[in-house]
Amino acid sequence: MVGEEAEVMAVCALCPNDDCGALIVGSAEERNSQVWDFVCSRCGAEFSKREEELMFQLVPLEMLSARR
């Protein structure tokens, strides 16, 4: 089990919808291939990004689990 203060790798992508542009954050553990799938929590747009188009950041685990 992961401790409450653990850090995990998160991936970030901008929503491609011109009327939105929200920053979408997901866990790097959800990756299946070189392409990452996202659903915008603001506008509902579904989109994919290649790994080289993403930002990676270590974040506290509670930041990712609070969004669900």
CHARMM internal coordinates of N, CA and C (Angstrom, degrees):
IC EDIT
DIST 1 N 1 CA 1.4586
DIST 1 CA 1 C 1.5324
ANGL 1 N 1 CA 1 C 109.16
DIST 1 C 2 N 1.3010
ANGL 1 CA 1 C 2 N 116.68
DIHE 1 N 1 CA 1 C 2 N 142.19
DIST 2 N 2 CA 1.4612
ANGL 1 C 2 N 2 CA 122.63
DIHE 1 CA 1 C 2 N 2 CA -179.40
DIST 2 CA 2 C 1.5201
ANGL 2 N 2 CA 2 C 109.36
DIHE 1 C 2 N 2 CA 2 C -85.26
DIST 2 C 3 N 1.3347
ANGL 2 CA 2 C 3 N 116.15
DIHE 2 N 2 CA 2 C 3 N 133.48
DIST 3 N 3 CA 1.4530
ANGL 2 C 3 N 3 CA 120.57
DIHE 2 CA 2 C 3 N 3 CA 178.73
DIST 3 CA 3 C 1.5204
ANGL 3 N 3 CA 3 C 111.93
DIHE 2 C 3 N 3 CA 3 C -67.19
DIST 3 C 4 N 1.3294
ANGL 3 CA 3 C 4 N 116.55
DIHE 3 N 3 CA 3 C 4 N 156.92
DIST 4 N 4 CA 1.4629
ANGL 3 C 4 N 4 CA 121.68
DIHE 3 CA 3 C 4 N 4 CA -177.79
DIST 4 CA 4 C 1.5231
ANGL 4 N 4 CA 4 C 113.07
DIHE 3 C 4 N 4 CA 4 C -61.52
DIST 4 C 5 N 1.3235
ANGL 4 CA 4 C 5 N 117.97
DIHE 4 N 4 CA 4 C 5 N -28.48
DIST 5 N 5 CA 1.4487
ANGL 4 C 5 N 5 CA 120.80
DIHE 4 CA 4 C 5 N 5 CA -177.70
DIST 5 CA 5 C 1.5243
ANGL 5 N 5 CA 5 C 112.38
DIHE 4 C 5 N 5 CA 5 C -94.34
DIST 5 C 6 N 1.3196
ANGL 5 CA 5 C 6 N 117.78
DIHE 5 N 5 CA 5 C 6 N 8.81
DIST 6 N 6 CA 1.4582
ANGL 5 C 6 N 6 CA 121.29
DIHE 5 CA 5 C 6 N 6 CA -178.95
DIST 6 CA 6 C 1.5190
ANGL 6 N 6 CA 6 C 111.00
DIHE 5 C 6 N 6 CA 6 C -67.48
DIST 6 C 7 N 1.3317
ANGL 6 CA 6 C 7 N 114.43
DIHE 6 N 6 CA 6 C 7 N 151.98
DIST 7 N 7 CA 1.4578
ANGL 6 C 7 N 7 CA 119.99
DIHE 6 CA 6 C 7 N 7 CA 175.12
DIST 7 CA 7 C 1.5243
ANGL 7 N 7 CA 7 C 107.96
DIHE 6 C 7 N 7 CA 7 C -108.04
DIST 7 C 8 N 1.3038
ANGL 7 CA 7 C 8 N 115.66
DIHE 7 N 7 CA 7 C 8 N 145.01
DIST 8 N 8 CA 1.4550
ANGL 7 C 8 N 8 CA 121.83
DIHE 7 CA 7 C 8 N 8 CA 177.67
DIST 8 CA 8 C 1.5210
ANGL 8 N 8 CA 8 C 108.49
DIHE 7 C 8 N 8 CA 8 C -126.96
DIST 8 C 9 N 1.3254
ANGL 8 CA 8 C 9 N 116.04
DIHE 8 N 8 CA 8 C 9 N 161.72
DIST 9 N 9 CA 1.4552
ANGL 8 C 9 N 9 CA 120.64
DIHE 8 CA 8 C 9 N 9 CA 177.86
DIST 9 CA 9 C 1.5194
ANGL 9 N 9 CA 9 C 108.05
DIHE 8 C 9 N 9 CA 9 C -85.00
DIST 9 C 10 N 1.3111
ANGL 9 CA 9 C 10 N 116.11
DIHE 9 N 9 CA 9 C 10 N 128.52
DIST 10 N 10 CA 1.4588
ANGL 9 C 10 N 10 CA 122.29
DIHE 9 CA 9 C 10 N 10 CA 177.56
DIST 10 CA 10 C 1.5222
ANGL 10 N 10 CA 10 C 108.90
DIHE 9 C 10 N 10 CA 10 C -114.66
DIST 10 C 11 N 1.3246
ANGL 10 CA 10 C 11 N 115.63
DIHE 10 N 10 CA 10 C 11 N 151.13
DIST 11 N 11 CA 1.4581
ANGL 10 C 11 N 11 CA 120.97
DIHE 10 CA 10 C 11 N 11 CA 174.69
DIST 11 CA 11 C 1.5189
ANGL 11 N 11 CA 11 C 107.95
DIHE 10 C 11 N 11 CA 11 C -114.99
DIST 11 C 12 N 1.3205
ANGL 11 CA 11 C 12 N 115.79
DIHE 11 N 11 CA 11 C 12 N 146.63
DIST 12 N 12 CA 1.4616
ANGL 11 C 12 N 12 CA 121.39
DIHE 11 CA 11 C 12 N 12 CA -178.53
DIST 12 CA 12 C 1.5228
ANGL 12 N 12 CA 12 C 109.51
DIHE 11 C 12 N 12 CA 12 C -129.87
DIST 12 C 13 N 1.3402
ANGL 12 CA 12 C 13 N 115.32
DIHE 12 N 12 CA 12 C 13 N 140.73
DIST 13 N 13 CA 1.4616
ANGL 12 C 13 N 13 CA 121.20
DIHE 12 CA 12 C 13 N 13 CA 176.59
DIST 13 CA 13 C 1.5159
ANGL 13 N 13 CA 13 C 108.25
DIHE 12 C 13 N 13 CA 13 C -145.16
DIST 13 C 14 N 1.3240
ANGL 13 CA 13 C 14 N 116.17
DIHE 13 N 13 CA 13 C 14 N 149.19
DIST 14 N 14 CA 1.4588
ANGL 13 C 14 N 14 CA 120.73
DIHE 13 CA 13 C 14 N 14 CA 176.26
DIST 14 CA 14 C 1.5181
ANGL 14 N 14 CA 14 C 109.77
DIHE 13 C 14 N 14 CA 14 C -87.67
DIST 14 C 15 N 1.3261
ANGL 14 CA 14 C 15 N 116.68
DIHE 14 N 14 CA 14 C 15 N 137.24
DIST 15 N 15 CA 1.4545
ANGL 14 C 15 N 15 CA 121.96
DIHE 14 CA 14 C 15 N 15 CA 175.93
DIST 15 CA 15 C 1.5262
ANGL 15 N 15 CA 15 C 108.20
DIHE 14 C 15 N 15 CA 15 C -62.21
DIST 15 C 16 N 1.3400
ANGL 15 CA 15 C 16 N 117.43
DIHE 15 N 15 CA 15 C 16 N 131.16
DIST 16 N 16 CA 1.4587
ANGL 15 C 16 N 16 CA 120.25
DIHE 15 CA 15 C 16 N 16 CA -178.46
DIST 16 CA 16 C 1.5296
ANGL 16 N 16 CA 16 C 114.51
DIHE 15 C 16 N 16 CA 16 C -78.25
DIST 16 C 17 N 1.3156
ANGL 16 CA 16 C 17 N 118.02
DIHE 16 N 16 CA 16 C 17 N -7.07
DIST 17 N 17 CA 1.4643
ANGL 16 C 17 N 17 CA 121.72
DIHE 16 CA 16 C 17 N 17 CA 179.64
DIST 17 CA 17 C 1.5324
ANGL 17 N 17 CA 17 C 108.62
DIHE 16 C 17 N 17 CA 17 C -67.19
DIST 17 C 18 N 1.3392
ANGL 17 CA 17 C 18 N 117.06
DIHE 17 N 17 CA 17 C 18 N 121.17
DIST 18 N 18 CA 1.4694
ANGL 17 C 18 N 18 CA 121.65
DIHE 17 CA 17 C 18 N 18 CA -177.49
DIST 18 CA 18 C 1.5271
ANGL 18 N 18 CA 18 C 113.56
DIHE 17 C 18 N 18 CA 18 C -58.78
DIST 18 C 19 N 1.3212
ANGL 18 CA 18 C 19 N 117.60
DIHE 18 N 18 CA 18 C 19 N -26.82
DIST 19 N 19 CA 1.4560
ANGL 18 C 19 N 19 CA 121.60
DIHE 18 CA 18 C 19 N 19 CA -178.98
DIST 19 CA 19 C 1.5281
ANGL 19 N 19 CA 19 C 112.79
DIHE 18 C 19 N 19 CA 19 C -89.59
DIST 19 C 20 N 1.3268
ANGL 19 CA 19 C 20 N 117.46
DIHE 19 N 19 CA 19 C 20 N 1.14
DIST 20 N 20 CA 1.4634
ANGL 19 C 20 N 20 CA 120.60
DIHE 19 CA 19 C 20 N 20 CA -175.29
DIST 20 CA 20 C 1.5287
ANGL 20 N 20 CA 20 C 111.12
DIHE 19 C 20 N 20 CA 20 C -121.38
DIST 20 C 21 N 1.3374
ANGL 20 CA 20 C 21 N 117.31
DIHE 20 N 20 CA 20 C 21 N -79.66
DIST 21 N 21 CA 1.4608
ANGL 20 C 21 N 21 CA 121.51
DIHE 20 CA 20 C 21 N 21 CA -179.94
DIST 21 CA 21 C 1.5108
ANGL 21 N 21 CA 21 C 115.20
DIHE 20 C 21 N 21 CA 21 C 74.25
DIST 21 C 22 N 1.3371
ANGL 21 CA 21 C 22 N 118.77
DIHE 21 N 21 CA 21 C 22 N 18.30
DIST 22 N 22 CA 1.4622
ANGL 21 C 22 N 22 CA 122.10
DIHE 21 CA 21 C 22 N 22 CA -179.14
DIST 22 CA 22 C 1.5196
ANGL 22 N 22 CA 22 C 111.13
DIHE 21 C 22 N 22 CA 22 C -64.96
DIST 22 C 23 N 1.3156
ANGL 22 CA 22 C 23 N 116.97
DIHE 22 N 22 CA 22 C 23 N 151.65
DIST 23 N 23 CA 1.4447
ANGL 22 C 23 N 23 CA 123.25
DIHE 22 CA 22 C 23 N 23 CA 174.50
DIST 23 CA 23 C 1.5252
ANGL 23 N 23 CA 23 C 107.29
DIHE 22 C 23 N 23 CA 23 C -88.98
DIST 23 C 24 N 1.3284
ANGL 23 CA 23 C 24 N 116.42
DIHE 23 N 23 CA 23 C 24 N 119.43
DIST 24 N 24 CA 1.4592
ANGL 23 C 24 N 24 CA 121.68
DIHE 23 CA 23 C 24 N 24 CA -178.15
DIST 24 CA 24 C 1.5174
ANGL 24 N 24 CA 24 C 108.16
DIHE 23 C 24 N 24 CA 24 C -102.21
DIST 24 C 25 N 1.3306
ANGL 24 CA 24 C 25 N 116.90
DIHE 24 N 24 CA 24 C 25 N 130.14
DIST 25 N 25 CA 1.4562
ANGL 24 C 25 N 25 CA 122.95
DIHE 24 CA 24 C 25 N 25 CA -178.48
DIST 25 CA 25 C 1.5219
ANGL 25 N 25 CA 25 C 108.83
DIHE 24 C 25 N 25 CA 25 C -115.96
DIST 25 C 26 N 1.3221
ANGL 25 CA 25 C 26 N 116.37
DIHE 25 N 25 CA 25 C 26 N 132.70
DIST 26 N 26 CA 1.4549
ANGL 25 C 26 N 26 CA 121.48
DIHE 25 CA 25 C 26 N 26 CA 177.78
DIST 26 CA 26 C 1.5119
ANGL 26 N 26 CA 26 C 110.05
DIHE 25 C 26 N 26 CA 26 C -138.80
DIST 26 C 27 N 1.3132
ANGL 26 CA 26 C 27 N 115.85
DIHE 26 N 26 CA 26 C 27 N 164.81
DIST 27 N 27 CA 1.4569
ANGL 26 C 27 N 27 CA 121.82
DIHE 26 CA 26 C 27 N 27 CA 178.65
DIST 27 CA 27 C 1.5147
ANGL 27 N 27 CA 27 C 110.19
DIHE 26 C 27 N 27 CA 27 C -80.16
DIST 27 C 28 N 1.3055
ANGL 27 CA 27 C 28 N 116.69
DIHE 27 N 27 CA 27 C 28 N 136.95
DIST 28 N 28 CA 1.4606
ANGL 27 C 28 N 28 CA 121.00
DIHE 27 CA 27 C 28 N 28 CA 178.31
DIST 28 CA 28 C 1.5181
ANGL 28 N 28 CA 28 C 111.12
DIHE 27 C 28 N 28 CA 28 C -67.86
DIST 28 C 29 N 1.3129
ANGL 28 CA 28 C 29 N 118.18
DIHE 28 N 28 CA 28 C 29 N -16.18
DIST 29 N 29 CA 1.4569
ANGL 28 C 29 N 29 CA 121.80
DIHE 28 CA 28 C 29 N 29 CA 179.23
DIST 29 CA 29 C 1.5265
ANGL 29 N 29 CA 29 C 111.90
DIHE 28 C 29 N 29 CA 29 C -73.58
DIST 29 C 30 N 1.3259
ANGL 29 CA 29 C 30 N 119.13
DIHE 29 N 29 CA 29 C 30 N -13.57
DIST 30 N 30 CA 1.4604
ANGL 29 C 30 N 30 CA 123.12
DIHE 29 CA 29 C 30 N 30 CA -178.15
DIST 30 CA 30 C 1.5254
ANGL 30 N 30 CA 30 C 112.53
DIHE 29 C 30 N 30 CA 30 C -87.01
DIST 30 C 31 N 1.2986
ANGL 30 CA 30 C 31 N 117.89
DIHE 30 N 30 CA 30 C 31 N 7.06
DIST 31 N 31 CA 1.4587
ANGL 30 C 31 N 31 CA 123.57
DIHE 30 CA 30 C 31 N 31 CA -175.54
DIST 31 CA 31 C 1.5270
ANGL 31 N 31 CA 31 C 111.02
DIHE 30 C 31 N 31 CA 31 C -75.10
DIST 31 C 32 N 1.3295
ANGL 31 CA 31 C 32 N 115.94
DIHE 31 N 31 CA 31 C 32 N 137.39
DIST 32 N 32 CA 1.4593
ANGL 31 C 32 N 32 CA 121.54
DIHE 31 CA 31 C 32 N 32 CA 177.47
DIST 32 CA 32 C 1.5238
ANGL 32 N 32 CA 32 C 112.17
DIHE 31 C 32 N 32 CA 32 C -113.56
DIST 32 C 33 N 1.3241
ANGL 32 CA 32 C 33 N 118.91
DIHE 32 N 32 CA 32 C 33 N -21.69
DIST 33 N 33 CA 1.4560
ANGL 32 C 33 N 33 CA 122.25
DIHE 32 CA 32 C 33 N 33 CA -175.93
DIST 33 CA 33 C 1.5289
ANGL 33 N 33 CA 33 C 108.66
DIHE 32 C 33 N 33 CA 33 C -160.97
DIST 33 C 34 N 1.3234
ANGL 33 CA 33 C 34 N 116.78
DIHE 33 N 33 CA 33 C 34 N -160.73
DIST 34 N 34 CA 1.4555
ANGL 33 C 34 N 34 CA 121.62
DIHE 33 CA 33 C 34 N 34 CA 176.66
DIST 34 CA 34 C 1.5289
ANGL 34 N 34 CA 34 C 111.45
DIHE 33 C 34 N 34 CA 34 C -76.48
DIST 34 C 35 N 1.3276
ANGL 34 CA 34 C 35 N 116.68
DIHE 34 N 34 CA 34 C 35 N -9.24
DIST 35 N 35 CA 1.4627
ANGL 34 C 35 N 35 CA 122.30
DIHE 34 CA 34 C 35 N 35 CA 179.54
DIST 35 CA 35 C 1.5280
ANGL 35 N 35 CA 35 C 108.21
DIHE 34 C 35 N 35 CA 35 C -110.18
DIST 35 C 36 N 1.3180
ANGL 35 CA 35 C 36 N 116.47
DIHE 35 N 35 CA 35 C 36 N 132.73
DIST 36 N 36 CA 1.4592
ANGL 35 C 36 N 36 CA 122.60
DIHE 35 CA 35 C 36 N 36 CA -178.55
DIST 36 CA 36 C 1.5284
ANGL 36 N 36 CA 36 C 108.35
DIHE 35 C 36 N 36 CA 36 C -109.65
DIST 36 C 37 N 1.3143
ANGL 36 CA 36 C 37 N 117.18
DIHE 36 N 36 CA 36 C 37 N 133.96
DIST 37 N 37 CA 1.4603
ANGL 36 C 37 N 37 CA 122.91
DIHE 36 CA 36 C 37 N 37 CA 179.42
DIST 37 CA 37 C 1.5160
ANGL 37 N 37 CA 37 C 109.98
DIHE 36 C 37 N 37 CA 37 C -101.34
DIST 37 C 38 N 1.3228
ANGL 37 CA 37 C 38 N 116.68
DIHE 37 N 37 CA 37 C 38 N 137.37
DIST 38 N 38 CA 1.4621
ANGL 37 C 38 N 38 CA 123.29
DIHE 37 CA 37 C 38 N 38 CA -179.06
DIST 38 CA 38 C 1.5196
ANGL 38 N 38 CA 38 C 110.24
DIHE 37 C 38 N 38 CA 38 C -131.41
DIST 38 C 39 N 1.3245
ANGL 38 CA 38 C 39 N 115.84
DIHE 38 N 38 CA 38 C 39 N 155.21
DIST 39 N 39 CA 1.4640
ANGL 38 C 39 N 39 CA 123.45
DIHE 38 CA 38 C 39 N 39 CA 168.98
DIST 39 CA 39 C 1.5215
ANGL 39 N 39 CA 39 C 105.24
DIHE 38 C 39 N 39 CA 39 C -128.95
DIST 39 C 40 N 1.3219
ANGL 39 CA 39 C 40 N 116.95
DIHE 39 N 39 CA 39 C 40 N 122.80
DIST 40 N 40 CA 1.4574
ANGL 39 C 40 N 40 CA 121.10
DIHE 39 CA 39 C 40 N 40 CA -178.92
DIST 40 CA 40 C 1.5219
ANGL 40 N 40 CA 40 C 110.30
DIHE 39 C 40 N 40 CA 40 C -68.75
DIST 40 C 41 N 1.3022
ANGL 40 CA 40 C 41 N 116.86
DIHE 40 N 40 CA 40 C 41 N 126.77
DIST 41 N 41 CA 1.4604
ANGL 40 C 41 N 41 CA 121.34
DIHE 40 CA 40 C 41 N 41 CA 179.59
DIST 41 CA 41 C 1.5238
ANGL 41 N 41 CA 41 C 112.09
DIHE 40 C 41 N 41 CA 41 C -74.75
DIST 41 C 42 N 1.3161
ANGL 41 CA 41 C 42 N 118.03
DIHE 41 N 41 CA 41 C 42 N -15.66
DIST 42 N 42 CA 1.4655
ANGL 41 C 42 N 42 CA 121.27
DIHE 41 CA 41 C 42 N 42 CA 179.56
DIST 42 CA 42 C 1.5261
ANGL 42 N 42 CA 42 C 111.90
DIHE 41 C 42 N 42 CA 42 C -89.14
DIST 42 C 43 N 1.3490
ANGL 42 CA 42 C 43 N 117.68
DIHE 42 N 42 CA 42 C 43 N -52.90
DIST 43 N 43 CA 1.4692
ANGL 42 C 43 N 43 CA 119.99
DIHE 42 CA 42 C 43 N 43 CA -173.95
DIST 43 CA 43 C 1.5249
ANGL 43 N 43 CA 43 C 113.97
DIHE 42 C 43 N 43 CA 43 C -110.56
DIST 43 C 44 N 1.3404
ANGL 43 CA 43 C 44 N 117.40
DIHE 43 N 43 CA 43 C 44 N -9.64
DIST 44 N 44 CA 1.4605
ANGL 43 C 44 N 44 CA 121.03
DIHE 43 CA 43 C 44 N 44 CA 177.99
DIST 44 CA 44 C 1.5218
ANGL 44 N 44 CA 44 C 115.08
DIHE 43 C 44 N 44 CA 44 C 85.00
DIST 44 C 45 N 1.3299
ANGL 44 CA 44 C 45 N 117.94
DIHE 44 N 44 CA 44 C 45 N 3.51
DIST 45 N 45 CA 1.4703
ANGL 44 C 45 N 45 CA 120.79
DIHE 44 CA 44 C 45 N 45 CA -179.82
DIST 45 CA 45 C 1.5261
ANGL 45 N 45 CA 45 C 110.01
DIHE 44 C 45 N 45 CA 45 C -63.60
DIST 45 C 46 N 1.3273
ANGL 45 CA 45 C 46 N 116.34
DIHE 45 N 45 CA 45 C 46 N 136.62
DIST 46 N 46 CA 1.4578
ANGL 45 C 46 N 46 CA 122.09
DIHE 45 CA 45 C 46 N 46 CA 174.22
DIST 46 CA 46 C 1.5252
ANGL 46 N 46 CA 46 C 107.61
DIHE 45 C 46 N 46 CA 46 C -102.19
DIST 46 C 47 N 1.3376
ANGL 46 CA 46 C 47 N 116.69
DIHE 46 N 46 CA 46 C 47 N 131.42
DIST 47 N 47 CA 1.4557
ANGL 46 C 47 N 47 CA 119.91
DIHE 46 CA 46 C 47 N 47 CA -178.52
DIST 47 CA 47 C 1.5220
ANGL 47 N 47 CA 47 C 110.07
DIHE 46 C 47 N 47 CA 47 C -153.73
DIST 47 C 48 N 1.3178
ANGL 47 CA 47 C 48 N 115.87
DIHE 47 N 47 CA 47 C 48 N 163.04
DIST 48 N 48 CA 1.4548
ANGL 47 C 48 N 48 CA 122.67
DIHE 47 CA 47 C 48 N 48 CA 179.39
DIST 48 CA 48 C 1.5221
ANGL 48 N 48 CA 48 C 109.04
DIHE 47 C 48 N 48 CA 48 C -123.98
DIST 48 C 49 N 1.3187
ANGL 48 CA 48 C 49 N 115.35
DIHE 48 N 48 CA 48 C 49 N 149.16
DIST 49 N 49 CA 1.4621
ANGL 48 C 49 N 49 CA 121.98
DIHE 48 CA 48 C 49 N 49 CA 176.58
DIST 49 CA 49 C 1.5245
ANGL 49 N 49 CA 49 C 108.71
DIHE 48 C 49 N 49 CA 49 C -134.59
DIST 49 C 50 N 1.3185
ANGL 49 CA 49 C 50 N 116.02
DIHE 49 N 49 CA 49 C 50 N 143.70
DIST 50 N 50 CA 1.4621
ANGL 49 C 50 N 50 CA 120.20
DIHE 49 CA 49 C 50 N 50 CA 173.65
DIST 50 CA 50 C 1.5279
ANGL 50 N 50 CA 50 C 108.64
DIHE 49 C 50 N 50 CA 50 C -78.70
DIST 50 C 51 N 1.3074
ANGL 50 CA 50 C 51 N 115.37
DIHE 50 N 50 CA 50 C 51 N 155.79
DIST 51 N 51 CA 1.4663
ANGL 50 C 51 N 51 CA 121.14
DIHE 50 CA 50 C 51 N 51 CA -175.37
DIST 51 CA 51 C 1.5212
ANGL 51 N 51 CA 51 C 113.21
DIHE 50 C 51 N 51 CA 51 C -53.67
DIST 51 C 52 N 1.3338
ANGL 51 CA 51 C 52 N 117.60
DIHE 51 N 51 CA 51 C 52 N -38.76
DIST 52 N 52 CA 1.4707
ANGL 51 C 52 N 52 CA 119.79
DIHE 51 CA 51 C 52 N 52 CA -178.36
DIST 52 CA 52 C 1.5242
ANGL 52 N 52 CA 52 C 113.26
DIHE 51 C 52 N 52 CA 52 C -71.16
DIST 52 C 53 N 1.3274
ANGL 52 CA 52 C 53 N 118.56
DIHE 52 N 52 CA 52 C 53 N -9.20
DIST 53 N 53 CA 1.4639
ANGL 52 C 53 N 53 CA 122.50
DIHE 52 CA 52 C 53 N 53 CA 178.50
DIST 53 CA 53 C 1.5294
ANGL 53 N 53 CA 53 C 112.52
DIHE 52 C 53 N 53 CA 53 C -94.73
DIST 53 C 54 N 1.3272
ANGL 53 CA 53 C 54 N 117.59
DIHE 53 N 53 CA 53 C 54 N -0.38
DIST 54 N 54 CA 1.4593
ANGL 53 C 54 N 54 CA 122.03
DIHE 53 CA 53 C 54 N 54 CA -173.87
DIST 54 CA 54 C 1.5183
ANGL 54 N 54 CA 54 C 112.28
DIHE 53 C 54 N 54 CA 54 C -101.08
DIST 54 C 55 N 1.3218
ANGL 54 CA 54 C 55 N 114.98
DIHE 54 N 54 CA 54 C 55 N 160.37
DIST 55 N 55 CA 1.4583
ANGL 54 C 55 N 55 CA 122.30
DIHE 54 CA 54 C 55 N 55 CA 170.80
DIST 55 CA 55 C 1.5274
ANGL 55 N 55 CA 55 C 106.15
DIHE 54 C 55 N 55 CA 55 C -106.88
DIST 55 C 56 N 1.3288
ANGL 55 CA 55 C 56 N 117.22
DIHE 55 N 55 CA 55 C 56 N 140.72
DIST 56 N 56 CA 1.4626
ANGL 55 C 56 N 56 CA 122.29
DIHE 55 CA 55 C 56 N 56 CA 178.65
DIST 56 CA 56 C 1.5157
ANGL 56 N 56 CA 56 C 108.53
DIHE 55 C 56 N 56 CA 56 C -117.11
DIST 56 C 57 N 1.3303
ANGL 56 CA 56 C 57 N 115.65
DIHE 56 N 56 CA 56 C 57 N 142.06
DIST 57 N 57 CA 1.4585
ANGL 56 C 57 N 57 CA 119.70
DIHE 56 CA 56 C 57 N 57 CA -178.23
DIST 57 CA 57 C 1.5173
ANGL 57 N 57 CA 57 C 109.23
DIHE 56 C 57 N 57 CA 57 C -153.60
DIST 57 C 58 N 1.3295
ANGL 57 CA 57 C 58 N 117.52
DIHE 57 N 57 CA 57 C 58 N 138.23
DIST 58 N 58 CA 1.4583
ANGL 57 C 58 N 58 CA 120.72
DIHE 57 CA 57 C 58 N 58 CA 170.41
DIST 58 CA 58 C 1.5185
ANGL 58 N 58 CA 58 C 108.21
DIHE 57 C 58 N 58 CA 58 C -78.99
DIST 58 C 59 N 1.3253
ANGL 58 CA 58 C 59 N 116.03
DIHE 58 N 58 CA 58 C 59 N 130.13
DIST 59 N 59 CA 1.4631
ANGL 58 C 59 N 59 CA 120.65
DIHE 58 CA 58 C 59 N 59 CA 179.63
DIST 59 CA 59 C 1.5216
ANGL 59 N 59 CA 59 C 109.12
DIHE 58 C 59 N 59 CA 59 C -135.78
DIST 59 C 60 N 1.3379
ANGL 59 CA 59 C 60 N 118.04
DIHE 59 N 59 CA 59 C 60 N 155.04
DIST 60 N 60 CA 1.4559
ANGL 59 C 60 N 60 CA 120.73
DIHE 59 CA 59 C 60 N 60 CA 175.47
DIST 60 CA 60 C 1.5358
ANGL 60 N 60 CA 60 C 109.50
DIHE 59 C 60 N 60 CA 60 C -61.35
DIST 60 C 61 N 1.3194
ANGL 60 CA 60 C 61 N 116.34
DIHE 60 N 60 CA 60 C 61 N 140.96
DIST 61 N 61 CA 1.4536
ANGL 60 C 61 N 61 CA 122.90
DIHE 60 CA 60 C 61 N 61 CA -177.47
DIST 61 CA 61 C 1.5338
ANGL 61 N 61 CA 61 C 111.95
DIHE 60 C 61 N 61 CA 61 C -55.25
DIST 61 C 62 N 1.3075
ANGL 61 CA 61 C 62 N 118.14
DIHE 61 N 61 CA 61 C 62 N -38.82
DIST 62 N 62 CA 1.4697
ANGL 61 C 62 N 62 CA 120.27
DIHE 61 CA 61 C 62 N 62 CA -177.68
DIST 62 CA 62 C 1.5280
ANGL 62 N 62 CA 62 C 113.28
DIHE 61 C 62 N 62 CA 62 C -63.78
DIST 62 C 63 N 1.3352
ANGL 62 CA 62 C 63 N 118.08
DIHE 62 N 62 CA 62 C 63 N -23.55
DIST 63 N 63 CA 1.4649
ANGL 62 C 63 N 63 CA 120.29
DIHE 62 CA 62 C 63 N 63 CA 177.35
DIST 63 CA 63 C 1.5267
ANGL 63 N 63 CA 63 C 110.92
DIHE 62 C 63 N 63 CA 63 C -67.58
DIST 63 C 64 N 1.3260
ANGL 63 CA 63 C 64 N 117.52
DIHE 63 N 63 CA 63 C 64 N -37.36
DIST 64 N 64 CA 1.4703
ANGL 63 C 64 N 64 CA 120.42
DIHE 63 CA 63 C 64 N 64 CA 178.58
DIST 64 CA 64 C 1.5241
ANGL 64 N 64 CA 64 C 111.50
DIHE 63 C 64 N 64 CA 64 C -78.20
DIST 64 C 65 N 1.3096
ANGL 64 CA 64 C 65 N 118.08
DIHE 64 N 64 CA 64 C 65 N -39.56
DIST 65 N 65 CA 1.4612
ANGL 64 C 65 N 65 CA 119.45
DIHE 64 CA 64 C 65 N 65 CA -177.17
DIST 65 CA 65 C 1.5199
ANGL 65 N 65 CA 65 C 111.88
DIHE 64 C 65 N 65 CA 65 C -73.50
DIST 65 C 66 N 1.3265
ANGL 65 CA 65 C 66 N 119.16
DIHE 65 N 65 CA 65 C 66 N -22.13
DIST 66 N 66 CA 1.4670
ANGL 65 C 66 N 66 CA 122.01
DIHE 65 CA 65 C 66 N 66 CA 179.30
DIST 66 CA 66 C 1.5133
ANGL 66 N 66 CA 66 C 112.31
DIHE 65 C 66 N 66 CA 66 C -72.73
DIST 66 C 67 N 1.3183
ANGL 66 CA 66 C 67 N 118.28
DIHE 66 N 66 CA 66 C 67 N -20.53
DIST 67 N 67 CA 1.4501
ANGL 66 C 67 N 67 CA 121.17
DIHE 66 CA 66 C 67 N 67 CA -176.58
DIST 67 CA 67 C 1.5220
ANGL 67 N 67 CA 67 C 112.67
DIHE 66 C 67 N 67 CA 67 C -80.74
DIST 67 C 68 N 1.3065
ANGL 67 CA 67 C 68 N 118.80
DIHE 67 N 67 CA 67 C 68 N -10.75
DIST 68 N 68 CA 1.4639
ANGL 67 C 68 N 68 CA 121.30
DIHE 67 CA 67 C 68 N 68 CA -175.28
DIST 68 CA 68 C 1.4897
ANGL 68 N 68 CA 68 C 112.30
DIHE 67 C 68 N 68 CA 68 C -93.72
END
COOR INIT
IC SEED 1 N 1 CA 1 C
IC BUILD
